[in-house]
Amino acid sequence: MRSALALAALLLAGPAVAQSARPATCSRDLFQNEAGLRQQQTRLAAVATADQATQCRAYREHVGYLQKSRAVFATCQSGAERERNVAEMDSDLRDYRALIANRCGGR
């Protein structure tokens, strides 16, 4: 009986424990992440007509940012919103890595 009560307590505490495991900085991190994504889009637009070396450098920097952004979403969000944003970052990472491989000579 005692083990059943302990299991029930753990199951009920699970979501609360998961919520408290998030860093206290998540609100700030998500805000900065959104602002950073807008800045990245501006940077990419600015190099659209630049030479290939400049574009490739911007693409590589963008991949680095997408990796950081994905980590913020994975750490600070939950549920469907987390799944949607992580999947979008994964898709963008695949696309930019393929672009780099095709236009920039690999990595």
ABEGO torsion letter per residue (X at the ends): XAAAAAAAAAAAAAAAAAAAABBAAAAAAAAAAAAAAAAAAAAAAAAAABBAAAAAAAAAAAAAAAAAAAAAAAAABBEAAAAAAAAAAAAAAAAAAAAAAAAAGEX
